[in-house]
């Protein structure tokens, strides 16, 4: 497991390294610049290189890279807003050393760049803004960024693409679109979360000598590796029986959305549940009995709208006594009776529970009931659902997924904020999921995820772990499905079908 760094934690790590290890910031800058030069050489072994360097230490990294490329007999030129001698501190020292070594440069001052000013270069290094950037981008740098993007060259960003905010991944109108970002010591939050991740391209983490134990700590965003997920994944013992592998009750479905119930049950089964019971409105029970031959389907009282009637609550509570976890919400709708069922179950059931989709929509005015639950609980909102629960907008949620993802979470209460780069929050921790892609952006995939989390809760994982492991496996299954079927053609049913490949991958079996 590694920590993703914010501006504050990145600067704190550098400060510790210099204070405790005898390093200097100049040492770190030199190693950073050399790492950038090495990556440029690997990616673009031939052709001229432009370094677009700002006034700060990010620009200093660029000057170091320029000096190293020059020593390798590459044709390199630095574009700078000021004379190298006007740069302060270690960035000025790096610039002076490069100039003394014969690196040519162009001082642009307050002049803008034209669209074709960088078109002759095979590679362009974006060393304009660093981790301290806060938008918006102003002139003349707007034209500089446009020239970088219009160059047609391979664009390599230093630490983080210029125009991306380090702590959130937010961008304004003007932002560099890199093919690769060389980030130092540990990935920055801004290159992991969208839209920043989209502009970062491939992220290469360069070790510049800061020990891993200085790179973040408890409470900082976590990025888990396959071995971290594998260590938590329950595996059946040779003599296990079905009741010991987790009994999951799925309360889901309606006349309009019978498929949501089926997908949640399929997710629970493929995640390893030993026994899955599906509680649904009576008019769709026969459909699901035909579709799910290995799950138990129980028909419940319904309203004329073919949604659960409130009187079904008592029967569900009785069934839950025989279950290890409950999945509530997929496809229920927000019809009056279904809302009453959801609210009653959230308040009354002392069982591990996943609250998803319409189970969450039913709680919009009473979200505190979720926080008051004493049993392990995982909620799985997309940005729109979380916005409704927190009385804000989806745009606000997306502007700071980490902060908003943590607002509804607690010691035994986790929030899985879905979307590109799902964030799981709970117990004062947050895990950023790197698996998954556009293939998952299709109706029903969230229902599969809810079922998967339900199984992991039933098998004894804590809410944060259940949410994070399921989100990663769900993403990997989507990745496998996309490779086999293309991102265009994946449908929700393909996710449980490819889940075995995801499990093999984290176990190192494929």
C-alpha positions, 0 to 999 in steps of 0.5 A: 500500500502507498499513500497518494500525496497532497501538496501539504504531504508532499512538501512535508515529506521533502522537509523530513527528508532534508531535516532527518537524512541530510539531503538538500532540496537541491539534491531532490531537484537534481534527482527529479530532473534526472528522472525526467530526462531518463523518461524522455530518453526512453520515450523519445530517443531521437529528435529535439526536446523543448523544456517549458519551464516556469519560475518555481521549483517545477521549472528548476526540475525542467532546467536539470532535465535540460542539462542532462539531455544536453550532456547526452548530446540531445538538441534541447531548448528551454523556454522561460518567462524570465532570464535564468539569472532572475530565477531565485533559489535552487531553481536559479542554481539549476538554470545557471548550471544548465546555461553554463553547460551550453543549454540554449534558451528563449526568454518569452517574458510576457509574450504568448506562444503561437500554436506552431511554436513548438511543432518542430520538437519531438518531445515537450517537457511541461515544467511550467506549474508544480504542485502549488498550482491553483487556478485559473491559468492566466496569460501569457501562460494560457497560450503556452499551454495551448502551444504545448498541447498543439505541438504534436510532440510527446508531452511529458509533465513534471510531477503533475500536468500544469493546470491540474490542482494537486489535492483534487484533480480539478482543472480549469479550461486550460490544462496540459494534456500529457502522454506521461507524467513523471511524478516524484516519490509517490503519486499525487492525488491530482493525477489519480482523480479525474479530470486530472487523471485524464490529463496525466496520461501514464503515471510514472513514479520516480524514486528520488530518495525519499523513504516510503515511511515519510510519504504520507501516513494514516488518514492520507488517501491510500492506493492498494496493490494486488497483494493488499487486496489478496490478503483480505479476500476470503478464500474457502477452506477445503472442508467449508459448507455453504452456510459458512461462506456467507448467507446474503439476503438481497432486497431488490427489484420492481416491475420496472427493474427486475434485472437490478435484483438479478444483477445484485444476486449474481454479483453476490454469488460470483463474489463467493456467497454460499447462499443467496436469497432474493426478496422481490415483489411477487409479480417478478418472482417467477421471472427471477426464479427462471433466471437465477436457478441457484438462488432462492427467490421469495415473493413478497407483497406488492402495490399496484405499481408492482413495487414492494408494499410496506407490509412486506417489511415484517417478512423481510425482517424474519428472513434477515435473521437467517442471513449474514448480510443484507443488500438493500435497494437495487431497482426498488424505485421510490414508490411510497411502499418501497421507501417505507420498507427501506427506511424501516429496514435501515432503522430496525435491522441489526445486520451488516447491510449494503444500502444502494440505489433506491435504498439510498434515495429513500433516505434523502430526508433522513440520512442521519438514520444511516449514520445511527446504525450500529451494525456494519454498513456500506453505502454505494452512492454515485455522485448524484445520489450522494449529492441528494443525501448531502443536499448539494450538487453532483458538480460539487461532489465531483470537485472534491471526491475525497472530502465529500466521500468522507462526509457519510462514513464512520468507524463501522460505516463506509461510503463507496463513492462510485465513478471513475476512480471510486473512493471508499471511505471509512474508519478515518481512511480512504482508498482510491480504486485505480481499476475499472474504466468506461466499460463500467459506465453502463446500467446495472454494473452498480447493482453487481457491485452492491451484491459483491460488497454484501458477500464480503460483509457476510464473510466477515470483512469490515465495511471499509475493507469490503467496499475497497476489495469489491470496488477493485475486483469490480473494476478488474472484472470490467477491465477483463470484460473490456479486453475480451469484448471491447469497452463499447460492448460490455454490459452489466451481466459481463461483470460477474462473468469476468469476476473469476479472472479478476480474482485470479489476477489479484491472487497472482494466478493469471 
